[in-house]
Amino acid sequence: MWVSDNWKDYTLLDCSDGEKLERWGEYTLVRPDPQAIWKTPKKHAGWKNHHARYARSASGGGHWVKKSLPAHWQVNYGDLTFNIKPMNFKHTGIFPEQATNWDFARQAITKAKRPISVLNLFAYTGAATVACASAGASVCHVDAAKGMVNWARENAKSSNLADAPIRWIVDDCAKFVEREIRRGRRYDAIIMDPPSYGRGPSGEIWKLEENLFPFVELVSGVLSDNPLFFLINSYTTGLSPSVLTYILETLVSKRFGGHTVSEELGLPVTESGLNLPCGATGRWMSSQL
């Protein structure tokens, strides 16, 4: 398991009975987490003295029950600054378990000692984009939601990267990649965080288990002749890390050499000393890494 344990402004205090207790900067939140199926005693004082809790609705969805919480605030991860905004669907704008992948990408880009271009697909609020740009890469940030791309711009500005070489693209990821292939544009590194389920702009159904392999096959068409890494994130609980390895070995390693490592992602839990599983990541790396 790759554990994101370098945080100072985020702590997973406890998790139990389908919920997790987190500290985001100076604010404490309670949010649902389907992986926390155990029913351990909720002894931490934050379970009762939190700033806000996301309450699930019996009819689906839910809402925030706020005691004392601003609309937005900031947290830092090293020299990066992110804007936190609790949203209607329990999210805050950052997935803290991804910090281990930000570290990996920054280290790989620095180690390459050459200009690196990164394509970040399903790029959300841009934490990975900001991390790569901070290491000196040029980044193409693609997400279908204009609001998320605007949020990512805010994160870049907050991290003093407003003038970094980042292309901000609001588009369907598959259609954008198809156009990039036709244009002959190539990238040295790819990061993708595809949803488990979704609908395309014309009503197409996206199911990760059915669409991931052909999508990775498509995206491999924009890799440069000397690619550095290819990173796939998965939050689908039924998809093992080994599946990501198989896909990347089949589509990338056979063409470029290198090797693939896939692991669960995790966050350390203060109360128990254990790690909460938070999805998986597959990393194909060139032979120079």
C-alpha positions, 0 to 999 in steps of 0.5 A: 500500500502507498500511504500518504503520510506526509501531510501537516494540514490534513489528518484522518483522526478516526473512521468507523461505521461508514464514516471518517473523522478528518482534520482539514487545517483548523476544521474537523469534518465527518464524512461518509466512507463506504470502506469503513465497514468496522464498528469500532468505538468512536472515542475521539472527541471530534465525533461530537465536537466537529465543525460539520458533518455530511448527513446521507439522505434515505432518498439518496445524496445528502447535505452538510450539517454545519455547526461552524464552517466557512464556505472555503479555506486553504490547506497546504501540502509542502509548498502547494496550497489548495482551496477547500470547498465542501460540496453537495456530494460530500467532497471537499475538492481534494483527495488527500490519499493522492498526495503519494502520487503527487510526490511520485510525479514531482520526483519523476519529473525532477529526475528526468532532467529534461522538459516533460509534458504532462497530460492530466485527464479527468483532472478535477480541481488540479492537485496533480496538475499543480504538483507537476507544474511545480516540478517544472513540467508543462501540463495540459489539464482536461476536465469536462466540468468548467467549474472544476477547471476554474477551481483548478486555476484557483489552486494554481494561483494559490500555489504561485503557479498562475503563470506556469505553462498549463493549458486549461481545457474544458472538454470530454476527455476521449474526444480531446485525446482523439483530436490530439492524436489527429493533431500529432501532439504528444506527451511524456507523461499521462495521469488519469483519474477516470470515474467509476460510472458516468455519462458522456456529453451525448448520453454515452454510458461510461463504466470503468470495468468496460471502458478502461482498457479501450480508453487507455489504449486510445490515450497511449496514442498520444505518448511521446517516443520517450515517455516517462510515466503513465499513472491510472487511478481507480476508486472502483472497489471491485477492481484490484490493483493487479488489473491496472498492472495488466492493462499498463503492461499490455498497452505500454510496457510491451511498446516502450519497455519499463515496468509497472507497479500497482498498489492500494492507496491509503491514509494513516488513521491516528486513532487506530494506527492502521491505514484506511484503504482509498482506492488503487493506483497503477504506475507505469515507469520508464526504465530511467525511473 
